[in-house]
Amino acid sequence: MCYIDERIDEKSWIREFDPSVTESEEYVWHRDHNDRRVVILDGDGWQFQFDNELPIFINKNEELFIPKMVYHRIIPGKNKLRIKINEEF
């Protein structure tokens, strides 16, 4: 597994990705069942990509909105990526 979750409450958690784990479904195209707001807490060189769009570098303190059932992926960077995920039901 390429990530570890630390639950904050029912709708939010901190997720930490390990860039050394390259064989993971999190790094391939996938969809989530709910809308998500993601805040980048730490990580260098990571990229985020929506389907049919070019990847963008993500930086500390940026926020991403990921609509439910929209294909997306992350591309590993240089060190661990820490994000806060808030799921919207």
Phi and psi restraints in degrees (range 20) as a CNS / XPLOR table:
assign (resid 1 and name C) (resid 2 and name N)
       (resid 2 and name CA) (resid 2 and name C) 1.0 -95.2 20.0 2
assign (resid 2 and name N) (resid 2 and name CA)
       (resid 2 and name C) (resid 3 and name N) 1.0 -3.2 20.0 2
assign (resid 2 and name C) (resid 3 and name N)
       (resid 3 and name CA) (resid 3 and name C) 1.0 -142.1 20.0 2
assign (resid 3 and name N) (resid 3 and name CA)
       (resid 3 and name C) (resid 4 and name N) 1.0 162.1 20.0 2
assign (resid 3 and name C) (resid 4 and name N)
       (resid 4 and name CA) (resid 4 and name C) 1.0 -127.3 20.0 2
assign (resid 4 and name N) (resid 4 and name CA)
       (resid 4 and name C) (resid 5 and name N) 1.0 135.3 20.0 2
assign (resid 4 and name C) (resid 5 and name N)
       (resid 5 and name CA) (resid 5 and name C) 1.0 -106.2 20.0 2
assign (resid 5 and name N) (resid 5 and name CA)
       (resid 5 and name C) (resid 6 and name N) 1.0 141.0 20.0 2
assign (resid 5 and name C) (resid 6 and name N)
       (resid 6 and name CA) (resid 6 and name C) 1.0 -123.9 20.0 2
assign (resid 6 and name N) (resid 6 and name CA)
       (resid 6 and name C) (resid 7 and name N) 1.0 105.5 20.0 2
assign (resid 6 and name C) (resid 7 and name N)
       (resid 7 and name CA) (resid 7 and name C) 1.0 -69.7 20.0 2
assign (resid 7 and name N) (resid 7 and name CA)
       (resid 7 and name C) (resid 8 and name N) 1.0 132.7 20.0 2
assign (resid 7 and name C) (resid 8 and name N)
       (resid 8 and name CA) (resid 8 and name C) 1.0 -97.0 20.0 2
assign (resid 8 and name N) (resid 8 and name CA)
       (resid 8 and name C) (resid 9 and name N) 1.0 -50.9 20.0 2
assign (resid 8 and name C) (resid 9 and name N)
       (resid 9 and name CA) (resid 9 and name C) 1.0 -156.0 20.0 2
assign (resid 9 and name N) (resid 9 and name CA)
       (resid 9 and name C) (resid 10 and name N) 1.0 -168.1 20.0 2
assign (resid 9 and name C) (resid 10 and name N)
       (resid 10 and name CA) (resid 10 and name C) 1.0 -60.1 20.0 2
assign (resid 10 and name N) (resid 10 and name CA)
       (resid 10 and name C) (resid 11 and name N) 1.0 -31.3 20.0 2
assign (resid 10 and name C) (resid 11 and name N)
       (resid 11 and name CA) (resid 11 and name C) 1.0 -111.6 20.0 2
assign (resid 11 and name N) (resid 11 and name CA)
       (resid 11 and name C) (resid 12 and name N) 1.0 0.6 20.0 2
assign (resid 11 and name C) (resid 12 and name N)
       (resid 12 and name CA) (resid 12 and name C) 1.0 -145.0 20.0 2
assign (resid 12 and name N) (resid 12 and name CA)
       (resid 12 and name C) (resid 13 and name N) 1.0 152.1 20.0 2
assign (resid 12 and name C) (resid 13 and name N)
       (resid 13 and name CA) (resid 13 and name C) 1.0 -159.7 20.0 2
assign (resid 13 and name N) (resid 13 and name CA)
       (resid 13 and name C) (resid 14 and name N) 1.0 162.0 20.0 2
assign (resid 13 and name C) (resid 14 and name N)
       (resid 14 and name CA) (resid 14 and name C) 1.0 -98.2 20.0 2
assign (resid 14 and name N) (resid 14 and name CA)
       (resid 14 and name C) (resid 15 and name N) 1.0 131.7 20.0 2
assign (resid 14 and name C) (resid 15 and name N)
       (resid 15 and name CA) (resid 15 and name C) 1.0 -121.3 20.0 2
assign (resid 15 and name N) (resid 15 and name CA)
       (resid 15 and name C) (resid 16 and name N) 1.0 133.1 20.0 2
assign (resid 15 and name C) (resid 16 and name N)
       (resid 16 and name CA) (resid 16 and name C) 1.0 -118.7 20.0 2
assign (resid 16 and name N) (resid 16 and name CA)
       (resid 16 and name C) (resid 17 and name N) 1.0 122.6 20.0 2
assign (resid 16 and name C) (resid 17 and name N)
       (resid 17 and name CA) (resid 17 and name C) 1.0 -101.0 20.0 2
assign (resid 17 and name N) (resid 17 and name CA)
       (resid 17 and name C) (resid 18 and name N) 1.0 141.1 20.0 2
assign (resid 17 and name C) (resid 18 and name N)
       (resid 18 and name CA) (resid 18 and name C) 1.0 -103.6 20.0 2
assign (resid 18 and name N) (resid 18 and name CA)
       (resid 18 and name C) (resid 19 and name N) 1.0 116.1 20.0 2
assign (resid 18 and name C) (resid 19 and name N)
       (resid 19 and name CA) (resid 19 and name C) 1.0 -69.8 20.0 2
assign (resid 19 and name N) (resid 19 and name CA)
       (resid 19 and name C) (resid 20 and name N) 1.0 -15.6 20.0 2
assign (resid 19 and name C) (resid 20 and name N)
       (resid 20 and name CA) (resid 20 and name C) 1.0 -77.7 20.0 2
assign (resid 20 and name N) (resid 20 and name CA)
       (resid 20 and name C) (resid 21 and name N) 1.0 -15.3 20.0 2
assign (resid 20 and name C) (resid 21 and name N)
       (resid 21 and name CA) (resid 21 and name C) 1.0 -92.3 20.0 2
assign (resid 21 and name N) (resid 21 and name CA)
       (resid 21 and name C) (resid 22 and name N) 1.0 101.7 20.0 2
assign (resid 21 and name C) (resid 22 and name N)
       (resid 22 and name CA) (resid 22 and name C) 1.0 -97.8 20.0 2
assign (resid 22 and name N) (resid 22 and name CA)
       (resid 22 and name C) (resid 23 and name N) 1.0 -16.6 20.0 2
assign (resid 22 and name C) (resid 23 and name N)
       (resid 23 and name CA) (resid 23 and name C) 1.0 -96.5 20.0 2
assign (resid 23 and name N) (resid 23 and name CA)
       (resid 23 and name C) (resid 24 and name N) 1.0 79.7 20.0 2
assign (resid 23 and name C) (resid 24 and name N)
       (resid 24 and name CA) (resid 24 and name C) 1.0 -144.5 20.0 2
assign (resid 24 and name N) (resid 24 and name CA)
       (resid 24 and name C) (resid 25 and name N) 1.0 146.8 20.0 2
assign (resid 24 and name C) (resid 25 and name N)
       (resid 25 and name CA) (resid 25 and name C) 1.0 -68.9 20.0 2
assign (resid 25 and name N) (resid 25 and name CA)
       (resid 25 and name C) (resid 26 and name N) 1.0 -21.3 20.0 2
assign (resid 25 and name C) (resid 26 and name N)
       (resid 26 and name CA) (resid 26 and name C) 1.0 -66.9 20.0 2
assign (resid 26 and name N) (resid 26 and name CA)
       (resid 26 and name C) (resid 27 and name N) 1.0 -24.5 20.0 2
assign (resid 26 and name C) (resid 27 and name N)
       (resid 27 and name CA) (resid 27 and name C) 1.0 -92.1 20.0 2
assign (resid 27 and name N) (resid 27 and name CA)
       (resid 27 and name C) (resid 28 and name N) 1.0 1.9 20.0 2
assign (resid 27 and name C) (resid 28 and name N)
       (resid 28 and name CA) (resid 28 and name C) 1.0 -109.6 20.0 2
assign (resid 28 and name N) (resid 28 and name CA)
       (resid 28 and name C) (resid 29 and name N) 1.0 168.7 20.0 2
assign (resid 28 and name C) (resid 29 and name N)
       (resid 29 and name CA) (resid 29 and name C) 1.0 -58.0 20.0 2
assign (resid 29 and name N) (resid 29 and name CA)
       (resid 29 and name C) (resid 30 and name N) 1.0 132.3 20.0 2
assign (resid 29 and name C) (resid 30 and name N)
       (resid 30 and name CA) (resid 30 and name C) 1.0 -153.8 20.0 2
assign (resid 30 and name N) (resid 30 and name CA)
       (resid 30 and name C) (resid 31 and name N) 1.0 170.0 20.0 2
assign (resid 30 and name C) (resid 31 and name N)
       (resid 31 and name CA) (resid 31 and name C) 1.0 -128.3 20.0 2
assign (resid 31 and name N) (resid 31 and name CA)
       (resid 31 and name C) (resid 32 and name N) 1.0 149.8 20.0 2
assign (resid 31 and name C) (resid 32 and name N)
       (resid 32 and name CA) (resid 32 and name C) 1.0 -106.2 20.0 2
assign (resid 32 and name N) (resid 32 and name CA)
       (resid 32 and name C) (resid 33 and name N) 1.0 153.5 20.0 2
assign (resid 32 and name C) (resid 33 and name N)
       (resid 33 and name CA) (resid 33 and name C) 1.0 -80.9 20.0 2
assign (resid 33 and name N) (resid 33 and name CA)
       (resid 33 and name C) (resid 34 and name N) 1.0 -15.4 20.0 2
assign (resid 33 and name C) (resid 34 and name N)
       (resid 34 and name CA) (resid 34 and name C) 1.0 -131.4 20.0 2
assign (resid 34 and name N) (resid 34 and name CA)
       (resid 34 and name C) (resid 35 and name N) 1.0 157.5 20.0 2
assign (resid 34 and name C) (resid 35 and name N)
       (resid 35 and name CA) (resid 35 and name C) 1.0 -61.0 20.0 2
assign (resid 35 and name N) (resid 35 and name CA)
       (resid 35 and name C) (resid 36 and name N) 1.0 147.6 20.0 2
assign (resid 35 and name C) (resid 36 and name N)
       (resid 36 and name CA) (resid 36 and name C) 1.0 -137.6 20.0 2
assign (resid 36 and name N) (resid 36 and name CA)
       (resid 36 and name C) (resid 37 and name N) 1.0 140.0 20.0 2
assign (resid 36 and name C) (resid 37 and name N)
       (resid 37 and name CA) (resid 37 and name C) 1.0 -109.8 20.0 2
assign (resid 37 and name N) (resid 37 and name CA)
       (resid 37 and name C) (resid 38 and name N) 1.0 127.4 20.0 2
assign (resid 37 and name C) (resid 38 and name N)
       (resid 38 and name CA) (resid 38 and name C) 1.0 -121.7 20.0 2
assign (resid 38 and name N) (resid 38 and name CA)
       (resid 38 and name C) (resid 39 and name N) 1.0 129.8 20.0 2
assign (resid 38 and name C) (resid 39 and name N)
       (resid 39 and name CA) (resid 39 and name C) 1.0 -111.1 20.0 2
assign (resid 39 and name N) (resid 39 and name CA)
       (resid 39 and name C) (resid 40 and name N) 1.0 129.5 20.0 2
assign (resid 39 and name C) (resid 40 and name N)
       (resid 40 and name CA) (resid 40 and name C) 1.0 -80.8 20.0 2
assign (resid 40 and name N) (resid 40 and name CA)
       (resid 40 and name C) (resid 41 and name N) 1.0 120.2 20.0 2
assign (resid 40 and name C) (resid 41 and name N)
       (resid 41 and name CA) (resid 41 and name C) 1.0 -95.5 20.0 2
assign (resid 41 and name N) (resid 41 and name CA)
       (resid 41 and name C) (resid 42 and name N) 1.0 -35.3 20.0 2
assign (resid 41 and name C) (resid 42 and name N)
       (resid 42 and name CA) (resid 42 and name C) 1.0 -168.4 20.0 2
assign (resid 42 and name N) (resid 42 and name CA)
       (resid 42 and name C) (resid 43 and name N) 1.0 152.8 20.0 2
assign (resid 42 and name C) (resid 43 and name N)
       (resid 43 and name CA) (resid 43 and name C) 1.0 139.0 20.0 2
assign (resid 43 and name N) (resid 43 and name CA)
       (resid 43 and name C) (resid 44 and name N) 1.0 139.8 20.0 2
assign (resid 43 and name C) (resid 44 and name N)
       (resid 44 and name CA) (resid 44 and name C) 1.0 -117.4 20.0 2
assign (resid 44 and name N) (resid 44 and name CA)
       (resid 44 and name C) (resid 45 and name N) 1.0 134.0 20.0 2
assign (resid 44 and name C) (resid 45 and name N)
       (resid 45 and name CA) (resid 45 and name C) 1.0 80.5 20.0 2
assign (resid 45 and name N) (resid 45 and name CA)
       (resid 45 and name C) (resid 46 and name N) 1.0 5.2 20.0 2
assign (resid 45 and name C) (resid 46 and name N)
       (resid 46 and name CA) (resid 46 and name C) 1.0 -77.8 20.0 2
assign (resid 46 and name N) (resid 46 and name CA)
       (resid 46 and name C) (resid 47 and name N) 1.0 151.3 20.0 2
assign (resid 46 and name C) (resid 47 and name N)
       (resid 47 and name CA) (resid 47 and name C) 1.0 -129.3 20.0 2
assign (resid 47 and name N) (resid 47 and name CA)
       (resid 47 and name C) (resid 48 and name N) 1.0 154.1 20.0 2
assign (resid 47 and name C) (resid 48 and name N)
       (resid 48 and name CA) (resid 48 and name C) 1.0 -124.6 20.0 2
assign (resid 48 and name N) (resid 48 and name CA)
       (resid 48 and name C) (resid 49 and name N) 1.0 142.9 20.0 2
assign (resid 48 and name C) (resid 49 and name N)
       (resid 49 and name CA) (resid 49 and name C) 1.0 -143.2 20.0 2
assign (resid 49 and name N) (resid 49 and name CA)
       (resid 49 and name C) (resid 50 and name N) 1.0 127.6 20.0 2
assign (resid 49 and name C) (resid 50 and name N)
       (resid 50 and name CA) (resid 50 and name C) 1.0 -87.1 20.0 2
assign (resid 50 and name N) (resid 50 and name CA)
       (resid 50 and name C) (resid 51 and name N) 1.0 154.7 20.0 2
assign (resid 50 and name C) (resid 51 and name N)
       (resid 51 and name CA) (resid 51 and name C) 1.0 -55.9 20.0 2
assign (resid 51 and name N) (resid 51 and name CA)
       (resid 51 and name C) (resid 52 and name N) 1.0 139.1 20.0 2
assign (resid 51 and name C) (resid 52 and name N)
       (resid 52 and name CA) (resid 52 and name C) 1.0 63.5 20.0 2
assign (resid 52 and name N) (resid 52 and name CA)
       (resid 52 and name C) (resid 53 and name N) 1.0 21.8 20.0 2
assign (resid 52 and name C) (resid 53 and name N)
       (resid 53 and name CA) (resid 53 and name C) 1.0 -131.5 20.0 2
assign (resid 53 and name N) (resid 53 and name CA)
       (resid 53 and name C) (resid 54 and name N) 1.0 158.8 20.0 2
assign (resid 53 and name C) (resid 54 and name N)
       (resid 54 and name CA) (resid 54 and name C) 1.0 -75.6 20.0 2
assign (resid 54 and name N) (resid 54 and name CA)
       (resid 54 and name C) (resid 55 and name N) 1.0 149.6 20.0 2
assign (resid 54 and name C) (resid 55 and name N)
       (resid 55 and name CA) (resid 55 and name C) 1.0 -66.2 20.0 2
assign (resid 55 and name N) (resid 55 and name CA)
       (resid 55 and name C) (resid 56 and name N) 1.0 148.8 20.0 2
assign (resid 55 and name C) (resid 56 and name N)
       (resid 56 and name CA) (resid 56 and name C) 1.0 -122.4 20.0 2
assign (resid 56 and name N) (resid 56 and name CA)
       (resid 56 and name C) (resid 57 and name N) 1.0 144.8 20.0 2
assign (resid 56 and name C) (resid 57 and name N)
       (resid 57 and name CA) (resid 57 and name C) 1.0 -73.0 20.0 2
assign (resid 57 and name N) (resid 57 and name CA)
       (resid 57 and name C) (resid 58 and name N) 1.0 138.5 20.0 2
assign (resid 57 and name C) (resid 58 and name N)
       (resid 58 and name CA) (resid 58 and name C) 1.0 -107.7 20.0 2
assign (resid 58 and name N) (resid 58 and name CA)
       (resid 58 and name C) (resid 59 and name N) 1.0 141.9 20.0 2
assign (resid 58 and name C) (resid 59 and name N)
       (resid 59 and name CA) (resid 59 and name C) 1.0 -125.6 20.0 2
assign (resid 59 and name N) (resid 59 and name CA)
       (resid 59 and name C) (resid 60 and name N) 1.0 156.8 20.0 2
assign (resid 59 and name C) (resid 60 and name N)
       (resid 60 and name CA) (resid 60 and name C) 1.0 -51.5 20.0 2
assign (resid 60 and name N) (resid 60 and name CA)
       (resid 60 and name C) (resid 61 and name N) 1.0 137.1 20.0 2
assign (resid 60 and name C) (resid 61 and name N)
       (resid 61 and name CA) (resid 61 and name C) 1.0 76.0 20.0 2
assign (resid 61 and name N) (resid 61 and name CA)
       (resid 61 and name C) (resid 62 and name N) 1.0 -0.8 20.0 2
assign (resid 61 and name C) (resid 62 and name N)
       (resid 62 and name CA) (resid 62 and name C) 1.0 -76.2 20.0 2
assign (resid 62 and name N) (resid 62 and name CA)
       (resid 62 and name C) (resid 63 and name N) 1.0 152.7 20.0 2
assign (resid 62 and name C) (resid 63 and name N)
       (resid 63 and name CA) (resid 63 and name C) 1.0 -118.8 20.0 2
assign (resid 63 and name N) (resid 63 and name CA)
       (resid 63 and name C) (resid 64 and name N) 1.0 136.4 20.0 2
assign (resid 63 and name C) (resid 64 and name N)
       (resid 64 and name CA) (resid 64 and name C) 1.0 -117.2 20.0 2
assign (resid 64 and name N) (resid 64 and name CA)
       (resid 64 and name C) (resid 65 and name N) 1.0 142.1 20.0 2
assign (resid 64 and name C) (resid 65 and name N)
       (resid 65 and name CA) (resid 65 and name C) 1.0 -108.8 20.0 2
assign (resid 65 and name N) (resid 65 and name CA)
       (resid 65 and name C) (resid 66 and name N) 1.0 125.8 20.0 2
assign (resid 65 and name C) (resid 66 and name N)
       (resid 66 and name CA) (resid 66 and name C) 1.0 -117.2 20.0 2
assign (resid 66 and name N) (resid 66 and name CA)
       (resid 66 and name C) (resid 67 and name N) 1.0 106.6 20.0 2
assign (resid 66 and name C) (resid 67 and name N)
       (resid 67 and name CA) (resid 67 and name C) 1.0 -66.4 20.0 2
assign (resid 67 and name N) (resid 67 and name CA)
       (resid 67 and name C) (resid 68 and name N) 1.0 147.6 20.0 2
assign (resid 67 and name C) (resid 68 and name N)
       (resid 68 and name CA) (resid 68 and name C) 1.0 -60.7 20.0 2
assign (resid 68 and name N) (resid 68 and name CA)
       (resid 68 and name C) (resid 69 and name N) 1.0 146.1 20.0 2
assign (resid 68 and name C) (resid 69 and name N)
       (resid 69 and name CA) (resid 69 and name C) 1.0 62.4 20.0 2
assign (resid 69 and name N) (resid 69 and name CA)
       (resid 69 and name C) (resid 70 and name N) 1.0 22.1 20.0 2
assign (resid 69 and name C) (resid 70 and name N)
       (resid 70 and name CA) (resid 70 and name C) 1.0 -103.7 20.0 2
assign (resid 70 and name N) (resid 70 and name CA)
       (resid 70 and name C) (resid 71 and name N) 1.0 125.7 20.0 2
assign (resid 70 and name C) (resid 71 and name N)
       (resid 71 and name CA) (resid 71 and name C) 1.0 -64.4 20.0 2
assign (resid 71 and name N) (resid 71 and name CA)
       (resid 71 and name C) (resid 72 and name N) 1.0 137.5 20.0 2
assign (resid 71 and name C) (resid 72 and name N)
       (resid 72 and name CA) (resid 72 and name C) 1.0 -159.4 20.0 2
assign (resid 72 and name N) (resid 72 and name CA)
       (resid 72 and name C) (resid 73 and name N) 1.0 169.4 20.0 2
assign (resid 72 and name C) (resid 73 and name N)
       (resid 73 and name CA) (resid 73 and name C) 1.0 -156.7 20.0 2
assign (resid 73 and name N) (resid 73 and name CA)
       (resid 73 and name C) (resid 74 and name N) 1.0 164.5 20.0 2
assign (resid 73 and name C) (resid 74 and name N)
       (resid 74 and name CA) (resid 74 and name C) 1.0 -115.0 20.0 2
assign (resid 74 and name N) (resid 74 and name CA)
       (resid 74 and name C) (resid 75 and name N) 1.0 151.6 20.0 2
assign (resid 74 and name C) (resid 75 and name N)
       (resid 75 and name CA) (resid 75 and name C) 1.0 -117.8 20.0 2
assign (resid 75 and name N) (resid 75 and name CA)
       (resid 75 and name C) (resid 76 and name N) 1.0 121.1 20.0 2
assign (resid 75 and name C) (resid 76 and name N)
       (resid 76 and name CA) (resid 76 and name C) 1.0 -57.7 20.0 2
assign (resid 76 and name N) (resid 76 and name CA)
       (resid 76 and name C) (resid 77 and name N) 1.0 148.3 20.0 2
assign (resid 76 and name C) (resid 77 and name N)
       (resid 77 and name CA) (resid 77 and name C) 1.0 -110.5 20.0 2
assign (resid 77 and name N) (resid 77 and name CA)
       (resid 77 and name C) (resid 78 and name N) 1.0 -149.2 20.0 2
assign (resid 77 and name C) (resid 78 and name N)
       (resid 78 and name CA) (resid 78 and name C) 1.0 -84.3 20.0 2
assign (resid 78 and name N) (resid 78 and name CA)
       (resid 78 and name C) (resid 79 and name N) 1.0 -35.6 20.0 2
assign (resid 78 and name C) (resid 79 and name N)
       (resid 79 and name CA) (resid 79 and name C) 1.0 -136.3 20.0 2
assign (resid 79 and name N) (resid 79 and name CA)
       (resid 79 and name C) (resid 80 and name N) 1.0 -171.3 20.0 2
assign (resid 79 and name C) (resid 80 and name N)
       (resid 80 and name CA) (resid 80 and name C) 1.0 -64.9 20.0 2
assign (resid 80 and name N) (resid 80 and name CA)
       (resid 80 and name C) (resid 81 and name N) 1.0 144.1 20.0 2
assign (resid 80 and name C) (resid 81 and name N)
       (resid 81 and name CA) (resid 81 and name C) 1.0 -106.0 20.0 2
assign (resid 81 and name N) (resid 81 and name CA)
       (resid 81 and name C) (resid 82 and name N) 1.0 127.3 20.0 2
assign (resid 81 and name C) (resid 82 and name N)
       (resid 82 and name CA) (resid 82 and name C) 1.0 -116.9 20.0 2
assign (resid 82 and name N) (resid 82 and name CA)
       (resid 82 and name C) (resid 83 and name N) 1.0 127.4 20.0 2
assign (resid 82 and name C) (resid 83 and name N)
       (resid 83 and name CA) (resid 83 and name C) 1.0 -132.3 20.0 2
assign (resid 83 and name N) (resid 83 and name CA)
       (resid 83 and name C) (resid 84 and name N) 1.0 155.2 20.0 2
assign (resid 83 and name C) (resid 84 and name N)
       (resid 84 and name CA) (resid 84 and name C) 1.0 -107.8 20.0 2
assign (resid 84 and name N) (resid 84 and name CA)
       (resid 84 and name C) (resid 85 and name N) 1.0 126.1 20.0 2
assign (resid 84 and name C) (resid 85 and name N)
       (resid 85 and name CA) (resid 85 and name C) 1.0 -108.9 20.0 2
assign (resid 85 and name N) (resid 85 and name CA)
       (resid 85 and name C) (resid 86 and name N) 1.0 127.8 20.0 2
assign (resid 85 and name C) (resid 86 and name N)
       (resid 86 and name CA) (resid 86 and name C) 1.0 -117.3 20.0 2
assign (resid 86 and name N) (resid 86 and name CA)
       (resid 86 and name C) (resid 87 and name N) 1.0 115.4 20.0 2
assign (resid 86 and name C) (resid 87 and name N)
       (resid 87 and name CA) (resid 87 and name C) 1.0 -92.2 20.0 2
assign (resid 87 and name N) (resid 87 and name CA)
       (resid 87 and name C) (resid 88 and name N) 1.0 136.3 20.0 2
assign (resid 87 and name C) (resid 88 and name N)
       (resid 88 and name CA) (resid 88 and name C) 1.0 -110.7 20.0 2
assign (resid 88 and name N) (resid 88 and name CA)
       (resid 88 and name C) (resid 89 and name N) 1.0 116.8 20.0 2
